[in-house]
Amino acid sequence: MADVKYDVLGIGNALFDVLVRTDEAFLAKHGMTKGSMSLIDEARAAAIYQDMGPATEVSGGSAANTIVGIGSLGARAAYVGKVKDDQIGKLYVHDIRAAGVAFNTPAAKDGPATGCSYILVTGDGERTMNTYLGAAQDLSPADIDPAEIASAGIVYLEGYLWDPKNAKEAFVKAAKIAHDARRKVALTLSDSFCVDRYRDEFLSLMRNGTVDIVFANESELHSLYATSDFDAALKELRNDVNLGVVTRSEKGCMVVTPTEAVAAPASPIAKLVDTTGAGDLFAAGFLYGLSRNLAHKQCGELGALAAAEVIQHIGARPQVSLKELAQQRGLTV
């Protein structure tokens, strides 16, 4: 087996986040389902943006947020995602590299603009996302560098990649390369509405061994197995995947394998501000722990710490060093 160059490499939709605080009336006016992620076209993106109040604009994308979090914990991280060679795309590339993440995917010279996600945050901290994929949907198998994939200890894929056809093919190619190199492949289910769209395909990825590790929250787990019975869904997950991690908000998380189930507590917070990126940063902490061969409960504690940091401010990327934060809390990093 070749040497590991990156502890974790993530592949996802490279998106620029436009976040704004709003109320339920705004969601209703624009026909949005609270807590969902909807794919939108350029015209709807322009209409939403025009009607939004003052916004916070920052580089985002689910898997990219996770990879930045992993880098903040001190691991070697890389990312694959497609932006256009435009102003926002250049800013995106700068931001992720400035976070210490290797990012070498060539930018598109033509085609749609760099993708943006318009994120509406209500007073309860819930986020509602409207995503214009733009250039992100043009990620293709040609953007997958076999040597780079094979050099990563864990390859992390986001469920949102299943929306664009080319990205789906890139996902499958990367998973095969990783397994041929005897690496692990992880998948986050991303969103319960995403699971509704691709339930059978996600289950097939798990059952045929395309992915080894699955991250889900409670609603995604219920959607995956079309049941409201948490214990029944968890039992099915244990049968379908080598390692399953289910986040439960303030209840912490459950980590399951075919032979064991371990609970890890949530990390306390002072105030919930914005849930955007909670699952992304939980995955960051957990994957960091896995890369260091920590016990599953310790991985869950690191995930909880990273998630707690990000939900106490606007935006889906950490604002402090997660490594220093973990050290202050006495966690292993």
Disulfide bonds with the S-S distance in Angstrom:
none
